Amino acid sequence: MTSVCIEIVEGNPHLRSLLSWHLQQVGYRVYQAASLYQARDVFLTRQPTLVILDAELADGDGTEFCRWLQQQQQPLILMLSARNTEADIVTGLKAGADDYLCKPFGMQEFLARIEALIRRQRTPAAPAYLDYGTLQIDLVQRRVYFKGEYIDLTPQEFSLLYVLAQAGGLPLSRSELLRRAWPDAIDNPRTIDTHVLSLRKKVEIDPRQPSLIQTVRNVGYRFNAEILKANSVQPTDISQRQTANHHSPLEETREKSEVTSQKSEVFH
């Protein structure tokens, strides 16, 4: 806990010292400021994880300082105030405070709120995308890219790919895939096979010999991320993929190029 730095911005010297002492007793590093002028200096030099901010200070409005903090490195902010109306609390929270504690308050509640805020800060944010080298899954835009090229997936295919990737290589049964990918669906688990077949055509290097979405006998399917990073595998461009009865776009381009070259030789 010693790595957590807290700044207390409080105009009342007795309360400021009391809060500081209790926080130090549980292992936090604490720095104090009695005014907004001091508070800016302490924040810029100490870079605290959490700021305990008095809303009513002699040299300015704590809510304005709260907004200023939000423009910096966005520390956690616990606002303290004797103003206890709903409008005051809403104003403080909208200004950027993560929590709002009305005066007077008990020390145990104060410490519990500090602990909750620190715990929230330590909780890792959900990733915005999954990166497997040649394959990227954008979780915000719900898009998939192979070697930088966008792959058009249906919502069902995207959900299925995401669930498989999130399993970290563990095999998932058809029933489990159905439950995780489409919680509200009432389809037969065997419909997973149809979606996997369609998905393989779009994300596999060779859909006829799938290596990314593998079948696990008597279980279901697993996502093999290692194949994307294996040195022995050299993924070709997505346009080189073939279906059973059609030429790939790259092959068609090559054929057209050869025809053009032959015509050019005739004219020369």
C-alpha positions as CSV (number, residue, x, y, z in Angstrom):
1,M,0.0,0.0,0.0
2,T,3.0,2.3,0.4
3,S,3.1,2.9,-3.3
4,V,-0.3,4.8,-3.1
5,C,0.2,8.5,-2.7
6,I,-2.7,10.7,-1.4
7,E,-3.1,14.4,-1.4
8,I,-5.4,16.1,1.2
9,V,-6.7,19.5,0.2
10,E,-8.6,20.7,3.3
11,G,-8.9,24.2,4.8
12,N,-9.5,23.0,8.3
13,P,-6.1,22.3,9.8
14,H,-7.4,20.0,12.6
15,L,-9.4,17.9,10.2
16,R,-6.6,17.9,7.7
17,S,-4.1,16.6,10.3
18,L,-6.6,14.0,11.6
19,L,-7.3,12.6,8.2
20,S,-3.6,12.5,7.4
21,W,-2.7,10.7,10.5
22,H,-5.3,7.9,10.0
23,L,-4.3,7.4,6.4
24,Q,-0.6,7.2,7.4
25,Q,-1.5,4.6,10.0
26,V,-2.8,2.2,7.3
27,G,0.2,2.7,5.1
28,Y,-0.6,5.5,2.6
29,R,1.9,8.2,1.7
30,V,0.1,11.5,2.4
31,Y,0.8,15.1,1.4
32,Q,-1.2,18.1,2.7
33,A,-2.4,21.3,1.2
34,A,-4.4,24.1,2.9
35,S,-5.3,26.1,-0.2
36,L,-5.8,25.7,-3.9
37,Y,-2.5,27.4,-4.5
38,Q,-0.7,24.8,-2.5
39,A,-2.8,22.1,-3.9
40,R,-1.7,22.7,-7.5
41,D,1.9,22.7,-6.4
42,V,1.6,19.5,-4.4
43,F,-0.3,17.8,-7.2
44,L,2.3,18.7,-9.9
45,T,5.3,17.7,-7.8
46,R,3.9,14.5,-6.1
47,Q,1.5,13.2,-8.7
48,P,-0.9,11.6,-6.2
49,T,-3.1,8.6,-7.0
50,L,-6.0,10.1,-5.1
51,V,-6.9,13.6,-4.1
52,I,-9.2,14.3,-1.1
53,L,-10.7,17.7,-1.9
54,D,-12.6,20.1,0.4
55,A,-15.3,21.7,-1.7
56,E,-15.2,25.0,0.2
57,L,-11.7,26.5,0.4
58,A,-10.8,30.1,1.4
59,D,-9.0,30.9,-1.9
60,G,-11.5,29.3,-4.3
61,D,-14.1,26.8,-5.3
62,G,-13.1,23.2,-4.9
63,T,-15.3,22.1,-7.8
64,E,-13.3,24.3,-10.1
65,F,-10.1,22.7,-8.9
66,C,-11.8,19.3,-9.4
67,R,-12.4,20.2,-13.1
68,W,-8.7,21.3,-13.4
69,L,-7.6,17.9,-12.0
70,Q,-9.7,16.2,-14.6
71,Q,-7.6,18.0,-17.3
72,Q,-4.4,16.7,-15.8
73,Q,-3.8,13.0,-15.3
74,Q,-7.3,12.3,-14.0
75,P,-6.5,11.1,-10.4
76,L,-9.2,9.6,-8.2
77,I,-11.1,12.4,-6.4
78,L,-13.0,12.1,-3.1
79,M,-14.8,15.4,-2.5
80,L,-15.6,16.5,1.1
81,S,-18.3,19.0,1.8
82,A,-20.7,20.3,4.3
83,R,-23.2,20.8,1.5
84,N,-25.4,17.8,1.5
85,T,-28.3,18.5,-0.8
86,E,-28.8,16.4,-3.9
87,A,-28.0,19.3,-6.2
88,D,-24.6,19.9,-4.4
89,I,-23.7,16.2,-4.6
90,V,-24.6,16.0,-8.3
91,T,-22.6,19.2,-9.0
92,G,-19.5,17.7,-7.4
93,L,-19.8,14.4,-9.2
94,K,-20.4,16.1,-12.5
95,A,-17.3,18.2,-11.9
96,G,-15.2,15.0,-11.9
97,A,-15.3,13.7,-8.3
98,D,-15.4,9.9,-8.1
99,D,-17.1,10.0,-4.7
100,Y,-18.7,12.6,-2.5
101,L,-18.7,12.5,1.3
102,C,-20.8,14.9,3.4
103,K,-19.4,16.4,6.6
104,P,-19.5,15.4,9.3
105,F,-18.6,11.8,8.7
106,G,-17.2,8.8,10.6
107,M,-13.5,7.9,10.3
108,Q,-14.4,4.2,9.5
109,E,-16.6,5.3,6.6
110,F,-14.0,7.7,5.4
111,L,-11.3,4.9,5.3
112,A,-13.7,2.5,3.7
113,R,-14.4,4.9,0.9
114,I,-10.7,5.5,0.3
115,E,-10.1,1.8,0.2
116,A,-13.0,1.3,-2.3
117,L,-11.6,4.0,-4.6
118,I,-8.1,2.6,-4.5
119,R,-9.5,-0.9,-5.3
120,R,-11.4,0.6,-8.3
121,Q,-8.2,2.2,-9.5
122,R,-6.4,-1.1,-9.3
123,T,-9.0,-3.0,-11.2
124,P,-7.7,-3.3,-14.8
125,A,-9.9,-1.8,-17.5
126,A,-11.5,-4.0,-20.0
127,P,-9.3,-4.2,-23.1
128,A,-10.4,-2.3,-26.2
129,Y,-9.0,-4.9,-28.5
130,L,-7.3,-8.3,-28.7
131,D,-4.1,-8.4,-30.7
132,Y,-2.8,-11.8,-32.0
133,G,-0.2,-10.4,-34.4
134,T,-1.8,-10.9,-37.8
135,L,-5.3,-11.0,-36.3
136,Q,-6.8,-8.1,-34.4
137,I,-10.2,-8.0,-32.7
138,D,-11.6,-4.6,-32.0
139,L,-14.0,-5.0,-29.1
140,V,-15.3,-1.4,-29.2
141,Q,-16.2,-1.2,-32.9
142,R,-16.8,-5.0,-33.1
143,R,-14.5,-5.3,-36.1
144,V,-11.9,-7.9,-37.1
145,Y,-8.7,-7.3,-39.1
146,F,-6.4,-9.8,-40.7
147,K,-3.0,-8.4,-41.6
148,G,-4.6,-5.0,-41.5
149,E,-7.5,-5.8,-43.8
150,Y,-11.0,-5.6,-42.5
151,I,-13.0,-8.9,-42.4
152,D,-16.7,-8.6,-42.6
153,L,-18.3,-10.7,-39.9
154,T,-21.9,-11.1,-38.9
155,P,-22.8,-10.2,-35.3
156,Q,-23.1,-13.9,-34.5
157,E,-19.7,-14.7,-36.0
158,F,-18.0,-11.9,-34.1
159,S,-19.5,-13.0,-30.8
160,L,-18.4,-16.6,-31.5
161,L,-14.9,-15.5,-32.4
162,Y,-14.6,-13.3,-29.3
163,V,-15.8,-16.0,-26.9
164,L,-13.3,-18.5,-28.4
165,A,-10.5,-16.0,-28.2
166,Q,-11.4,-15.1,-24.6
167,A,-11.1,-18.7,-23.5
168,G,-7.4,-18.5,-23.8
169,G,-6.9,-21.7,-25.8
170,L,-9.2,-23.8,-23.6
171,P,-11.7,-26.0,-25.6
172,L,-15.4,-25.0,-25.2
173,S,-18.4,-27.3,-25.8
174,R,-21.1,-26.3,-28.3
175,S,-23.5,-25.7,-25.4
176,E,-21.0,-23.5,-23.6
177,L,-20.3,-21.5,-26.8
178,L,-24.0,-21.1,-27.4
179,R,-24.5,-19.9,-23.9
180,R,-21.6,-17.4,-23.9
181,A,-21.9,-16.1,-27.4
182,W,-25.7,-15.7,-27.5
183,P,-27.2,-15.9,-24.0
184,D,-30.7,-15.3,-25.2
185,A,-30.6,-17.7,-28.1
186,I,-32.7,-20.9,-28.0
187,D,-31.0,-22.5,-31.0
188,N,-29.8,-26.1,-30.9
189,P,-26.1,-26.3,-29.9
190,R,-25.4,-27.9,-33.2
191,T,-26.0,-24.6,-35.0
192,I,-22.6,-23.7,-33.6
193,D,-21.1,-26.0,-36.3
194,T,-22.7,-23.9,-39.0
195,H,-21.4,-20.6,-37.6
196,V,-17.9,-22.1,-37.1
197,L,-17.9,-23.3,-40.7
198,S,-18.8,-19.8,-41.9
199,L,-16.3,-18.2,-39.6
200,R,-13.5,-20.5,-40.8
201,K,-14.0,-19.4,-44.4
202,K,-13.3,-15.8,-43.3
203,V,-10.5,-16.1,-40.8
204,E,-8.6,-19.3,-41.6
205,I,-5.6,-19.3,-43.8
206,D,-6.9,-22.5,-45.3
207,P,-10.5,-23.2,-44.3
208,R,-10.3,-26.8,-45.5
209,Q,-7.5,-27.4,-43.0
210,P,-8.4,-25.2,-40.1
211,S,-5.6,-24.3,-37.7
212,L,-7.0,-21.3,-35.9
213,I,-10.4,-22.6,-34.9
214,Q,-9.7,-26.2,-34.1
215,T,-12.1,-29.0,-33.5
216,V,-11.6,-30.9,-30.3
217,R,-13.0,-34.4,-30.6
218,N,-15.9,-35.1,-28.2
219,V,-15.7,-31.6,-26.7
220,G,-16.2,-28.7,-29.2
221,Y,-13.8,-26.1,-30.4
222,R,-10.8,-24.1,-29.3
223,F,-9.0,-20.9,-30.5
224,N,-5.4,-21.6,-31.3
225,A,-3.7,-18.2,-31.1
226,E,-0.2,-19.7,-31.2
227,I,-0.6,-20.5,-34.9
228,L,-0.7,-16.8,-35.7
229,K,2.6,-16.2,-34.0
230,A,4.4,-19.5,-34.9
231,N,7.6,-19.0,-36.8
232,S,6.8,-21.9,-39.0
233,V,3.5,-20.4,-40.2
234,Q,3.7,-17.6,-42.8
235,P,0.1,-16.4,-43.2
236,T,-0.7,-15.4,-46.8
237,D,-2.8,-12.3,-47.6
238,I,-6.5,-12.8,-47.0
239,S,-7.1,-12.3,-50.7
240,Q,-5.2,-15.5,-51.4
241,R,-7.7,-17.7,-49.7
242,Q,-9.6,-20.1,-51.9
243,T,-13.0,-21.7,-51.8
244,A,-13.7,-25.0,-53.3
245,N,-15.2,-23.8,-56.6
246,H,-13.9,-20.2,-57.0
247,H,-10.6,-18.5,-57.7
248,S,-9.5,-16.0,-55.1
249,P,-9.4,-12.3,-55.9
250,L,-5.6,-12.3,-56.0
251,E,-5.5,-15.2,-58.5
252,E,-8.0,-13.4,-60.7
253,T,-5.8,-10.3,-60.6
254,R,-2.7,-12.4,-61.5
255,E,-4.6,-14.0,-64.4
256,K,-5.6,-10.6,-65.7
257,S,-2.1,-9.4,-65.3
258,E,-0.8,-12.4,-67.3
259,V,-3.3,-11.7,-70.1
260,T,-2.4,-8.1,-70.2
261,S,1.3,-9.0,-70.4
262,Q,0.7,-11.4,-73.3
263,K,-1.2,-8.8,-75.2
264,S,1.6,-6.4,-74.6
265,E,4.1,-8.8,-76.1
266,V,1.9,-9.2,-79.2
267,F,1.8,-5.5,-79.8
268,H,5.6,-5.3,-79.4
